[in-house]
Amino acid sequence: MASKDSFGAKGTLDVDGTSYEIFRLDAVSGDGLDVASLPFSLKVLLENLLRTEDGSDITADDVKAIAGWDADADPSQEIQFTPARVIMQDFTGVPCVVDLATMREAMADLGGDPTKINPLAPAEMVIDHSVIADVFGTPEAFGRNVEIEYERNRERYQFLRWGQGAFDDFKVVPPGTGIVHQVNIEHLARTVFTREVDGVLQAYPDTCVGTDSHTTMVNGIGVVGWGVGGIEAEAAMLGQPVSMLIPRVVGFKLNGDLPEGATATDLVLTITEMLREHGVVGKFVEFYGPGVSVLPLANRATIGNMSPEFGSTIAVFPIDEETTKYLELTGRTPEQIALVEAYAKEQGLWHDPDAEPRFSEKLELDLATVVPSLAGPKRPQDRVSLSEAKESFRSALADYAEDTDAQETKGYDENVEESFPASDTPHNGHGEAPPNGHVAAGSGAGGRPRNPAQVTLADGTSFELDHGAVTIAAITSCTNTSNPSVMIGAALLAKKAVEKGLERKPWVKTTLAPGSKVVSDYYEKSGLTPYLDKLGFNLVGYGCTTCIGNSGPLIPEVSQAVNDNDLAVVSVLSGNRNFEGRINPDVKMNYLASPPLVVAYALAGSMDVDLFNDPLGQDTEGNDVYMKDIWPTSAEIEEVVASAITSDMFDDGYADVFAGDEQWRSLPTPEGKTFEWDAESTYVRKPPYFDGMPQEPEPVTDIDGARVLLKLGDSVTTDHISPAGAIKKDSPAGHYLAEHGVEQRDFNSYGSRRGNHEVMIRGTFANIRLRNQMAPGTEGGFTRYLDGGEDSVTSVFEASEKYIAAGVPLVVLAGKEYGSGSSRDWAAKGTALLGVKAVIAESYERIHRSNLIGMGVLPLQYPEGESAESLGLTGEETFSVSGVTELNDGTTPRTVKVTADGVEFDAVVRIDTPGEANYYRNGGIMQYVLRNLLRG
């Protein structure tokens, strides 16, 4: 739609002979309007509104609201943000394509043109979440893991290949290429976007939304983008703007430079701790000041990646010379780089290190104060200085191992995710264990009670395994594998360790999963690959692996000992999330660390070690070797980075990025504009969202006679709610698959079956760490069925089936921070399909609250200071909610009355914008979009 252009902002920008239409920010002027001092991120939003102003959804008043932004005010002004593009990964992306395919059929059923269901904004998907580190520690690991990945996921991949052909402006980056966020920042992101609109070539800031919360990694190159639920992403693909409130913006000033020995990972863990303590949920964070100029782009990307761990919507860096240097390094064209610089300078988006934009709040960090750090054992914001890691581990151990007398410390809520796809069978490709003879895992000095287990591997290596043993050491996750300084640092540390004669401890599963093939290229060019291989850090795949729980099984004998002796063992990974239960079902304690520290802990073999003062092992002459003896200097790292990394690597690595390998190209691909659903498929099935949907929405109703499906505590994450990890044989999903002829070895993971709503419903609220207070003494997906005089403990799914059959609506009661964690659309989809009509919580995470509305579920909030406990609610009550019908009048009630067996309170309605109210009135965002496209 052509811009209304109330401000006369439309102009041209000529760059090296090419003319672009732009919308000039300096055209917005007048009393109280100050564009020049706006934060970078709000200037990007301002341009977005200027260019898309249409007089109805986006008005001149919206533009003025940003230009005249009151930095101190609480967010209240709704705007409609139109992202330039959508980026997806396969776990969250497959349901998006399933929904689009289903919408095409629904459009046809309602008498419309199915090809109207088509991405109107460019959409790109990177298949990166399906590879599992089954095979490790061997040169064949990568090839075998890819083969296993294709065996498990053939149906899904065929479906995605159909989507790539059926939909316009939809591209798929095939498996084995890289991690979505690293591919995004290295290749897909433009920084300044160009597109022909009404026959005119426009240039405007690259913006995006993504179906993964770590989409924010692209903030590092000046792209304003963040994670949304798959439901919102589908709407954005279909041309619907993202409804949002103009946010508060936190300015984070950086000064100085990192000291010797401190890495980008240490910096980001420090920033995570600071911002979590400050409180930035729902806010934009923007970095500025002289320290930005000295911060390498890769370090900025590492910081941007961790934005969800701070809780902020974005963590963005403005555009400067470092941005254009990175674009040049990563193979962007000279024309694109020239456009980025010219556009940013023309629009006031070029970073001035001396400027002080107006911010809502400010923090400051002297980079010189950053020290080597870890985060753990179960939250990314729980930073621990490496010098204190041993003692911190010991005091945390009491929460995980009953046989210790370690000082108990207050931990995070135990309701944390299980996110591990299980291997069908253990592929014991870990190669030969180092011939260390009898060695002890986790047997640090001190008075800590021990619980050692004697373990003998298949090759005869024998050792004692104890609490604190590092059983997984994984260089993984785009957070760090996109950063050459820490990746080269890890490889140089490995080289020095090998030259000293050190070996990884035999109980450690070591994996290397870079975010793109470029990492392998510069490892090869620098001659460092053999040293990583020697320590067992062989390439296992280009994908998320351990960070999302795709760690694969532990060494079988180690797993057996851990389970037989209830050992609290440890993973150390260079990822961004370490929630309890996420990394591996056998591993209770998880620590985030830089890639060099991952290697160091693989050598040490235990968290019960002081890396500064205890030896990592002995050299060939029997002398103790300490970490200081093998830690590479900044100068050594920079020398290798400068000599080993060239733009040609990025040109070659991404030359044919959408074509895929022979396995991808040879997949049989269905044809046609609508998908031919296979009735026998257990991976991809047509969901029921549009079954019986009328052309016009029916009036919303109050909720009467509802029962409580679950009563939950604080900090229940989307990983508790959304199906993730292994599908167990005795679970409702396992029973379903068995009934459909699937052998247990072929169950695969919930993530791989996200395109089958029947599996996903059965796995919703089924996380092994979930504690439903309605069914005390249980863990996992259990509840009590309370209807028709019956009171019985059963699975959440089976109780839901009974309630739905009886026509009984359901509610969920929850505590603080409900729905925090990854942007998992199935946490909302599964909730809706289980028959839940409302959630009543003390507070919500931004994306999940929005997704609930997008699925037609009403998010309600207890009155300030109240909770289920303070109100005396047990979950056994019958609930009614009145006042919801006000929405039929075109207004949104501030509160509704909740009654529960004599308890009454006014719950806050967390439908925060008019756009969200429209979604709720239509029964969900997909129904709203479908009806609009049908009318149009």
N, C-alpha and C positions, 0 to 999 in steps of 0.2 A: 504494500500500500504506500502511495506517495506521501511524503511528509507534508503536514499542514504548514510548517515553517513559520510560526507566528513571530519569530524573532529575526527573520531574514538571515538565518545562519548559513544557508546553503552557499557554498563557494567552491573554488577549485584549488587544487594543489598540483603544481607541475614538478615532476621528479624525473630528471634525465630524459626529457622528451615525452614522457607519458603524463597525461592529465587525469586526475582523479577528482570526483566530486566528494567534498567533505562538508561536515557541518561544524562551523567554527564556534568554539566555546566562547571566544571573546565577544561574540555577538550578543550574548546574554548579559545585559547590564541594566542598571536602574537602581532606584532607592532600595537599600537593604540587600542588594544582590552583589556578592563578592566571589567571583569565580576563581580569581588568581590565587587566593589563599586556601582554596579547598584542598583536602587531601587528594592524592593521585587517584585513589579508588573511586571517590565520589565524582571526580571529573570524568572518569570512564562511564559511570552511570548517567551523568548529565548528558554526555554525547549520545548515549543510547536512547534517552528520552527525546532529545532534540530530533534525532533521525527518524524516530518511529511515531512522533506526535501525529495523532489522527483526529483530535478534537473530541473523542469520546472516551476510549479506554485510557488514552495518554493525552493529557491536556497541557496548555501553557502553564496552568497553575502547578502541575506536577514538576515542570521544568524549574519554575521559580522556587518551588519547595526545596530543591537541591541547591540551586544557586544561592538561596538565602538561608541555607542550613544553619540551624542553631546547634552548635556543637555540644551544648550543655543539656539540651532537652532530651527527654526520654523518647524513643521512637514511637511515632503515632501516625505519620504520613505514609499511606500506602502508595506504592508505585508499581508499574508493570514493566519488568525487565525482560528484554528479548535477547537471549544469548545468540551469538553468531553461529554456534554449533553445539553438538551433543557428543560426548565421548563415553563409551561404555566398555566394561569388561564382560566376559562371557557368562559368569554366574548370574550377574544382575541383568545382563543384556538379553539372554535367551528369553526370559519372560516378557521383555519388552517386544521382541519380535513375535512371540506367541500371541501377545495381546493385539499387536497390529494385524496379524493374520486373522485373528478372531473378529476384529473390528471390520475388516473387509467383508467377511461373511455377514456380519450384522447389518452393515450398510446395504448389502444386496437384499437381505431379508426385509428391510424397511423400505425397499423400493428405490434406493439411491445407487450411485455409481461407486463400486468398490475401489476403483483406482484413485478416488479422492483421498483414501487412506494411504498416505504416502508422506515420507519425511519432507517437510517444507524447509527445515533447517538441516544443513549437512550433518550426517550422523556417521560416526566411525566406531567400530568395535575392535578391540584387541583381545584375542583369545589367549588368556594368560593364567587363568585360575584353575585349570584342569590338570596340569601336570603335577604328579606326586613323586617325591623323592624315594621311590621304592628301592631302586638300585643305587648304590653309592660306593665311593672308594675304589672305583675301577674305571679304566678308560672306556669301557662299554656302557657306562652309566647313562650318558645322555641319550644314546641311540635306543637303549632298551626302555628307558622311561617314556620316550616319545612313542615307541611301538605300543606300550601298555596304555598310554593315554588315548591313542586312536582306537584300540580295542574297546576301551570302556565307553568312549564318547562318540562312536560313529554316527548314531542316530541324530544326536545334537548337531554334529558338524554338518551332516547332510542338510538338516533343516536351515542352518545358518547360510550355507551355500545357496539354498533356494532363496532366502531372503535377500542375499546380495544381488541376485539376478532379478527378483521380482520388484524390489523397491528402488526408486530413483534416489540418488544422493545418500545411499547407504553403502558403506565400504567395510570390509572385514579384513583385519590383519590376522593371518592364519596362525595356528599353534607353532611353537618353537621359534618365535621371532623375538619376543621380549615382553616386559611388563608394561601394562597400559600407560602408566604415568611417565615411565621413562621413554617409551615410544612417542608419547604425546609431546614431551618437552624437547626431545631430540629431533623430531621429524614433523609431527602433525600440526603443532602449534605454529601460528603465524606471527604473533605479537601485534601486527597490524593486518587486518583481514581485508581482502578485496572480493567484490562480488558485483556482477552486472545486475542492476535494478532498473527496470523500465528502459532498457537500452543504454543505460549510463553506467560507467565503471565507478563504483564507490570505493572509498577507503575508510575504514573505521577500526577502532580497537578490537582486537581479537578477544572475545569473551566466550565462556563455555559453561555448561553444567555437565556433570558426569554422574554416572550411576555408582560411583565408588567415592567414599568420603575423602580419599586422598587425592582426588582430582586437584586439590589445592597445590600440589607440587608445581603446577604450571604457573602459579603466582610468582615463582622465582624469576621468570622472564617477562614480568609485567603484564601477564594475562590475568584478568579478573575472572575467576571461575571457582566453582565449589561443588561439593557433592550434594545431590538431591536423591530422593527415592526414585526407583524405576518408574513409578507412577507419574511423577512430575516430569521426568525425562521424556516419557512418551508424549505428554502434552506439549513439551517444548519442541519435540520433533515434528509435531503436527501444527506448529505455528502458534501455539498458545504461549503468551508471555508468562513468566514466573512472577506471581504476586508476592511482594515483599514490602517490608517497612524500611524506610530510609534508616540505616543503622547508626548506632554510635560507632565512632572510629577511634581506636586506641593507637596513638603514636608511640612507636618503640624506637628510641634513639640509640644508635650504636656508635661507640667511640673506640679508638685504639685498634689493636690488632691481636690475633690469637697468639699466645705464647708458645714457645717450643714444647712439643709433646702433647699439646691439646689438639683435638681433631674437630671436624665439623659435627660429628656425633656428640661429642662432649658439649659443644656449643648449643646444639638443638635440645639436648636434655636439660641444660641450664635454663634455656628460654621456656621450655615446657613447664618446668617447675615454677618459674617466676609468673608466667601468665595464668597458670592454674590457680596460684595463690591470689593473684590480683582479681581474677574473675572476668572472663571475656566471652562467656557463652552468648551466642547470638550477635556478637559484635564483629566488625572488621578490625583486623590488626594490620598496621602499615609500618614498615621499617623506613627510617630516614636517618640523616646525619652523616658525618664524615666517615664513620665506620662502615657504612654501606659501600662506599667507593672502593675500599680495600678488600671487600668480601668477595671471593671468587663466585661466579655464577652457580657452580655446583653446590657450594655451601648455602646459597640462597634457596636453591631448589630443595635441599635437605630440610631447611627450616619451613618452607612453604608446605612441604609434604606432611609435616607433623601438626598442621593447623587443627585437625580434629582432636588431637591429643590435648591441645590447649583448651579446646572448646569453642574456638572462634570460627566464624563462617569462612573467612579467608585470612591469609597471612602474606601480604603482597609486598613486592619490591617494585619501585618505579623503574622506568627504562633509563639506561645510561650507556656509557661506552662499553662497560662490561657485558651488557646485554647484547650489543651488536657484535662484539668479539665472539661471544658464544654462538650466536646465529651463524657467523662466518665459519667457526670451527666445525659446527654440526652440519655444514653442507648446504645452508640456505643460499639462494641465488644472490648475486650482487645487486640485482634489481630490488629484491625483497629487502635486503639490508639497507639499501639507500632509502627505500620508502619508509622503513621503520624509523630511521634517524630523522628524516625530514618531517614526517608526520608528528612524531613525538615533540620535536622542537617547535613546530608550528602551533601545536595545541597546548603547550605548557605542560606536557607530560614527561619532559626530560628532567632527570633528577638534578637538583641543585643541593649539594651537600651542606650549604650554609643556610638554606631556607628553613623556616619554622612554620609549616602549614598549621592551620587551626585544627586541633584535635579535641575529642571529648575528654580524653584522659591521656596521660603520658607516663611512660616508663623509660628507664635508661640503663644501659649495660656497658661497662668497660670490658671489651673483649679480652683484655689482658688478664682479667680475673678468672677466666674459665680454666677449670682443672679437669684432668681425666675422670670420667664418670661412668656409672652404670645406672640403670633404672630397674627396679624390681622389689620384691619377687612377683608382683602381679599387676602393677599399674605403670603406665609409661611416665606419669608425672612424679613417681616416687624416686627421685634422683638420689644416688648414693655416690659420694666421692670414692674413687677407686682405693684410696688409702684407707677407707673405712669399710670396704666391701666385706671383708672377712667377718668383722664384728657385727655388721648389719645382718649378714646372712645368719649368723648364730642366734641373734635375738629374734629373727623372724622364724627360725626353725621350729620353735615351740608350737606355732600354729599348724604345723604340717606333720610333725612326728611326735607321737605320744611318749616316746621313750627318752626324750631329752629334758634336761632341766634348764634349757636356755630361757633367758628372761622373756616373758611373753610381752609382745607389743601389740597395740591395737591395729588390726589390719583392715582391709577393705571388705566390703560385703562379699560373702562367699558365693553369692548368686552370680557366678560368672560363666562365660560361655564354654561350650564344647564345640570345637570347630575343626575337627580332624577327620578328613576322609581316610577311612581304613584301607589298607591294602587287602586285596582279595586273598592273597597268600604272601607270606614273607618272601621277598626276593633277596636272598642273602648274598648280594653282590658286593659285600663290603671289602672283599679282597683279604689278603693275609693281615692279621693283626701284628703289630710290631712285636718282635721276640723279646719282650721285656722280662719274661719270667714272672715271678711273683711280685706284683706291685699292688699298692693299696689305693683305692679310690675314695676320696673324701675322708682321709684319715689324718687331718691336720692336727697339729700339736694343741695341747690345752686340755682342760678338765671336762670336755663335753662327753657325755655318755655316748657310746657308739653302738651300732647295730649291724656289724659287718656280716656280709654274706659271701661265701666262697663261690667263685664262678670260674668255670673252665670252658673256654671257647672250643670250637670244633678243631682248631689247629693245635690244641694243647696248651695255649697260653692260659695261665691261671692267675687270678688276682682276687683281692677282697673288694667288695663293693659296699659303700656305706652312704649314709645321708650326705647330701651335698655333691655327690659325684656328678660331673658334667657328662650327661649321656647324649646330648645333642649340642654340637657347635656348628652353627649355620651362618654362612655369609649369604644373606638373602634380603629381599625387599628392595623396592625402588628407592626407598628413603636413602639408602647408602650405596647401593650398587650403581647408582647413576653418578657417583662422586669419585672422580679419578684419584683424588688425593688419598682418600681412605682405602680405596681398592688397591692402589699401588703400594700404599703403606702396609697393607696386609700381606701382599705378595713379597715385599722386601723383608718383612719380619719372618716370613716362611723361609726365604732364601738363607737368611742368617742362621735361623734355627737348624736347618738341614746341614749347613756347613759346620755347625757346632756338633752335629751328630744327634740332635734331639729328634724325638718322634712323638706323634700323638699317642695319648694313652689308649689302650686297646678297647676300652668300654665306650669310647666317644664315637658317635655317628657324626661324621664330618661331611658337610655338603657345601657346594658352591653353585649358586643360582643367580647369575647376573641378570640385570634388567634389560640388556640388549647384547647383540652379538659384537658390538663394538668393544665391549670389555674384553671378550676373548681375543679380539684382534690385537688390542694393545698389550695384553699379557703375552701373546705369542711374539709380537715384535720386540718386546723388552726382554724376552728370554726367561720370563718368570714362571711360566706355566709348569715346568717340571718340578719346581720346588713346592708349589701348592699340591700337585699330584702326589708328591712323595709323602706329604703329611695327610693324605686322604681327602684333600679338598678338590676332588675331581669335579668337573662340570656335570651337574645332574639335570639341568634343563634351564630354559629361559622362561621363567615364570615366577609366581609369587611363592610357591612351595611353603617353607616352614612358617613364614610370617602369617599365613592365613590358615595354618593347621595342616598343610599338605606335606608334613614332615616324613610321612611313611613310617613303617614300624622301626622300633629300636632293634639293635642287634638281638636276635632271639633269646640267647642265653642271659643277656642283660635284662631284657624285659621280664623273663621268668623270675629272675632273682629280685627284681624290683617289686613285682606283685606278690611273690611268696613271702617276702620279708617286710612288705609295706614301707619301702624306703622312700624318703623324700629326696628324689634326685632332681637335677637341674638341667635346663636348656639355657644356652647363651646364643643370642641371635642378633644380627644387625638389622632388626626390623623396627616396626613402629608400634606393635601391640604385643602385650605379654600377659593378657588376661588369663586367669586360672582356668585350666582345662582347654585352652585354645591350641596350644602348640602340639601336644601329644597326650593321649589318655594316660600314659604311664608317668608323665612328668608333672610334678606338683608345683615346682618353682621355676619361674622364667625371668631371665634378665636380658634387657636390651643393652647392646654394647657396640662400639665401633668395630669394623672388620678386623683391624689389627688385634684388638682385644679378644675377638672371637678365636683367632688363631692362638693367642697366648693361653686362653683357657682350655683349648683343646690339648695343648702341651701340658698344662698343669693338671688337668683332669678333675679338678674339684673347685667348688666355690669356697671351700674352707681353707683357702690359701691366701696369703698376703703377697700379691704380685710384686710389690715394691721390695719386700724383704725376704721372701721365701724363694728357694730355687725352683725353676721350672723343670729341671732335670739335670743330668750330668752329660758332659761332653765325652768325646771318644777316649779321653785320658782319665775320666772319672772325676773331673773337676765340676763343681757346681756351676750352673749357668743361670743367670738372673735375667729378668726381663730387660733391665737396663743394658745388658750386653747385646741384645738383638733388636732393640727398638730403633727403627730408622729415624734419621733426623729429617727435618723439614727440607733441608737443602738436598738430601739424597732423593727424597720423594719428588721434589720439583724438577730435579734433573731428569728423572725417568719420564715424568709427565711431559716435559718439554720435548723430549726426543722420541717418545713412543706414540704420541697421539697426534693424528693428522686429520684434516677435513676429508681426505680421500676415504678414510675408514667409514665415515658416516655416509658419504656418497655411495660407496659400494654396498654397505650394509642395508641401506634403504632404497636401493635402485629399483627393486621390483617387489616392494614390501607387501603388496596386496595379492601377489600371484601364488605364493606358498610353494611348498616342496611337492615332490611327485605324489606323496600320499594324499595331500590336500587336493591336488589337481585331478587325481584319478577317482575321487569319491563320486559315485553315481548321484546326480542331482535332479530332484523333481522339477518339473516345468509348471508354468501357469501363473496367473495373477492371484488366484486364491490357492491356498495350500490344501493338498489332499491328505487329510488326517488319516493316519494308520490306526485302525481300531485296536490293533494288537500292541501298539507301542506303549512301553512303560516309561519312556523318556519325554515324549512330546504329545500332549493331549489338548483338545479344545476345552478351554475353561468355561464356566457357566455364567460369566459376568453379565452377558447380554441376553440370557435366556428369558423370553417373554417380555422384553423391555418395550414399553409403549413409546410412540413418537414424542409425547409430551410427558414430563415428570408428574408423578402423582404427589399429592400433598404430603409433607412430612408429618409424622405423628408423635405423640408423647409415648413414653415407654411404660408399660404397665405389667406388673406381675413377673418382673425379671428375677432370675436367680444368679448367684455369683459363681462364675466358672473357676476363678482363681483369686486368691488374696495374697499379694506379694509385698515384699519389703522394699527397701531403698536400693537404688542403683541397679535395677534390673535392666540389663542391656538388650538391644535388639538381637544379640547373639544368644541370649536366653530364650527369646521368643521365637526367632526365626529358625527354621530347620537348618542344621549345619552338622557337618561331620559324618561319622559312620552311621549307617542304617543297621540297627541291631536286629537279630533274627526274631527276638521275642517282642519287638515293638509293633505298634499298629501298622507302621509303614512296612516293616519286615513281613508281617502277615499278609499285607496287600500284595507285595511283590511275589511272595511264595505262592499265593493263590493264582497269580498270573503267570506261573511257570518259570519264575526267575530263580536260579540257584543262588544260594547265599554268597558264593564267591563272586557273583556278578551283581550284587546289590549296588556297588559303587557308593557314592556319597550323596547326601541330600543336595549339595551344591550342583552336582552334575544332573540331578533330576528336577531342577527348578521349573522345567517346562511341563511337568506333570503335576497338576494341582491336587490330584488324589494322594500322591505321595507326600506333598508338602503340607496339606491339611493335617495329615496324620503325624507329622513331625513338629507341628507348631506347639510351642510350650513344652517340648519334650527333652530339652537340654538336661543332661545328667546332673548339672550343678544347680538346677532350678529348685527352689524350696517354696512350695505352695503351702501357706499357713493353714489352709483348709484341710490339708491332709498331713498333719504333723507326724514326724517319724519317717517320712518318705523323701526321696530326692528324685528329681526327674519329672516326667509328664504325668503326674497323678493328681487326682482331685476327688472330692466326694460328690456323688450324685444325690441330690436332695429334692426329691419330688415324688408325688404319689405315695407318700408314706414310706418311701425307701430312703435309707441312709447307708450308702456303700462306697468304699474306695474303689476307683476304677481309673482308667486312662482318661486324660483330658478329651481325647477324640471320641471315645465311646460315650462319655457323659454328654458331650456336645450332640452326638447323634440322637441320643434319647431325648434331650431337651428340644431339639429341632423337630423331631417327630411329634412331640406333644405340643408344639407351637409356643414354647416358652422362650422368651428373649433372654439374653445373657449379658452380664456386666463383669468387668474385671476391676478389682480394687488394687491400688498400687501406692508406693511411697514416693520418695523424692527421686528426681532425675530418671523418670521412667522413659525407657527407650533410648538411653545413651548408647554410644558405640557406632558401629558401621551403619551406613545408610542402606538398610536391608528392606526392600519393598515387601518381601514375604512376611516380615513381622506384622505388617498391616493387612496384607492379603489373607494370610492364614487366620488372623484374628477375626476378620469379617466373615470368612467362609465357615468358621466355627460357630457362627450365629451370635457373636458379640455385638451388641448395639451401642454400648457406651463403655468408656474406661473412666474411672474416677481415680485421680492420682494427686499427690501433693505438688509435683512439678514434672515438666516434660522436657525431653530433648527436642530441639527445633524440628529436625527432619521427620522424626517418627510421629510427632503430633500432626504435622502436615499430611503425612501419609495416611494416618487414620482417617482424617477427613476425606482424603482422596479415595478411600474405600467405603465411604458412607458410615463410618463409625464416629460417634460423638465423643470428643475429648472434653471431659469435665475436670475441674480442679476443686479440691476442698477449700473452704474459706481459709484465709490467711491464718496460719498458726494451728490449724486443725488437721486431724488425720483420722484414719480408721480407728486407731487406738484411742485417741482422745475422745472420739464420739462413741466409743464402746461397740464398734461394729465387729462382728466375728466372721462374717461371710455366710452365716446361716440364714440371714434375713431374706425376705422378699422385697425387692426394690421397685419403686416407681419414680419416674421423672416427668414432671409436668412443667409446661411453659415452652417446650420445644416448638410447639405449633406457631409461635410468633414468627418463626422463620418464613412461614407461608405468606406473611404480609410484606415481605421484602426487607424486613429488619432482622437484626440478630440480637436476641436477648442477652443482656450482660450476665444474668444469672438465671438458673432454673431451680425449681424446688425438688429436692430429693427426699423421699420418705422411705424408711426401712424399718418396718415393724415398730413403729412408735418413735423412732429417731428421725428428726427432720433437720435439714440444713439447706442453705442456698449455695449451690455449686456454681462456680465461675465457668461460663461457657468459653472454651478456648478455641473458638472460631474467630481468628484475629483480624481477618480482612474480608471485604465484600466478595472478593474472588473465591475465597474458601467457602463462604456461605452459598455461593452459586453451586459449587461442587457438591456440597452436602445436600442441597435441595434436589439435585439430580440423582442422588444415590451414589455419587462418586465422580471423579474427574474424567474417567474414560467415557462414562455415559454423557457427561456434559459436552465433551469434545465431539462425540459422535453425533449428538443432536444438533450441535452448531454446524457441523459439516453437512449434515443432511439438509438443514434449512438453506445453507449457502449454495 
